[in-house]
Amino acid sequence: MAVSTPALEFSTTLSSNPVPAAQRAEILASPGFGTRFTDHMISATWTPEAGWHDAGLRPYAPLSLDPATATLHYAQAIFEGLKAYRHDDGSIWAFRPEANGARFARSAARMALPELPVESFVESLDLLVRTDAEWVPSGSEASLYLRPFMFASEVFLGVRPAKHVTYAVIASPAGAYFASGVKPVSIWLTSEYTRAAPGGTGAAKCAGNYAASLIAQQEALENGCDQVCFLDALEGTWVEELGGMNLYFVRSDGSVTTPELTGTILEGITRDSILTLAADLGHKVEERPVSIDEWRDGVASGEITEVFACGTAAAITPLGRLAWDGGELSMGERPGPVTQALREALLDVQYGRAPDRHGWMHRIA
Ligand SMILES: *Cc1c(COP(=O)(O)O)cnc(C)c1O
C-alpha cells in the first residue's frame, strides 16, 4: 500500500452487565475451549472514504448481519489466534503479538482486505485484555485465548473486495490443551484432499482454508485418527502441515527439520519460535522439503526418532501414529525427549519461568 494507514483511536464503553465474579470464577475453574467469552470485545469499521473509524472497546454482544452481508457468501474473512498468559506474579503477557499483527496484515493483503496497522492490532489486544484482566486464568497451561478477525461486512452480492469491513477481537478463557498430560495424537494422511495450491491462499490465515479442510478432518476421524496431514497439491509428495498446525521431524543425530515455507504452508509463529529454541538447545535446525517417503522410511529405519506438530493452541503436540489408505506406522506411545524439551522450553518462556532471551514477551498488565 502506498500511503501508510494511520493508527486507530479506540474509545471505551464498559459493560453495565458484566458476568458476576462468582460465575466468572466457576467458568475459569473449568473453561474448556471457545464457548465462554469475556465481558467486552473490540470492533472497528473500515470504508474506503473514511478509512478505519468507530474503533472501540464495547460490551460483548452479538453482531447484527444483513442476509446479504458479503462475507456470508464469498468468505472474504481472516483471523488470528494468540494467548494472554498469567505469570506467577500475577502479571499478564502476550507472546510475540507483533508477529501475529504482521501475519494479519499479510493475510489481509492476500484477501483484498484493508491493512490494519500492527501497532493498532497490538493496542486492541492490550485494551481488551486490560479491561477483562480478571478473565485471564492462572494455573498450569491455562490462558485467555484471543481471537482477532476481519471480514467483509458490506451488504452487497456483487463479487469484488468489500467497501465496508469490520475488525473485531473477542477473548475466551482456555484450559490446558492436554488436561490429563501430554499424549501423542494419531494422524490421517489424506490422499483425497489438499489444503493449498501454488498461487492459492495456503499462507493466509483465512476462514475459507478451514472450511475446505473440514471434510478431510472428518475423513481422519472416520479412520480413527485425531487430525489430518496434507501433502502438496501438485505432486502429492511433499509433507505440508496439519489442518491448523505445522510439523517438525527429529532425527537420530539430534537435528530437527521442518518443511520449508513455499507459499502453501501457513507461517506459524510457534514454528518460527521453535527454529530459534531448538538452536538454543544445541540442535541443528533445517527448513527444507520433506517427502512422505522420507517420513515413512525414516521412522521405519530409526533415522527419524520423533515427529511433532506445533501451533498456539497446544504449543507442541507429539505424533504417535500415522495412518493412510493401506497402512500405518507407529512413532511411539510417549512424547519423545526432544519434543518434551522443546515443549517445556517454549512454555517456560510463555509462562515467565525462563528468561525471555529473544524479546518475545509483551507485557499487557
Ligand atoms: C494458525 C495456523 C498454524 C499455527 O500457527 P501459530 O502461529 O503457531 O499458532 C498452522 N497452520 C495453520 C493452517 C494455521 O491456520
The ligand as a Tripos MOL2 file, in Angstrom:
@<TRIPOS>MOLECULE
LIG
   15    15     1     0     0
SMALL
NO_CHARGES

@<TRIPOS>ATOM
      1 C1         -2.6980  -20.8150   12.7720 C.3       1 LIG1
      2 C2         -2.1690  -21.9570   11.9950 C.ar      1 LIG1
      3 C3         -0.9750  -22.6260   12.3430 C.ar      1 LIG1
      4 C4         -0.1980  -22.3290   13.5980 C.3       1 LIG1
      5 O1          0.2280  -21.0240   13.7060 O.3       1 LIG1
      6 P1          0.6860  -20.4360   15.1070 P.3       1 LIG1
      7 O2          1.0260  -19.0220   14.8020 O.co2     1 LIG1
      8 O3          1.8640  -21.2140   15.5370 O.co2     1 LIG1
      9 O4         -0.4630  -20.5960   16.0390 O.co2     1 LIG1
     10 C5         -0.5290  -23.6380   11.4960 C.ar      1 LIG1
     11 N1         -1.2080  -23.9960   10.3950 N.ar      1 LIG1
     12 C6         -2.3710  -23.3920   10.0570 C.ar      1 LIG1
     13 C7         -3.0670  -23.8350    8.8310 C.3       1 LIG1
     14 C8         -2.8850  -22.3580   10.8350 C.ar      1 LIG1
     15 O5         -4.0310  -21.7770   10.4780 O.3       1 LIG1
@<TRIPOS>BOND
     1     1     2 1
     2     2     3 ar
     3     2    14 ar
     4     3     4 1
     5     3    10 ar
     6     4     5 1
     7     5     6 1
     8     6     7 2
     9     6     8 1
    10     6     9 1
    11    10    11 ar
    12    11    12 ar
    13    12    13 1
    14    12    14 ar
    15    14    15 1
@<TRIPOS>SUBSTRUCTURE
     1 LIG1         1 GROUP 0 **** ****
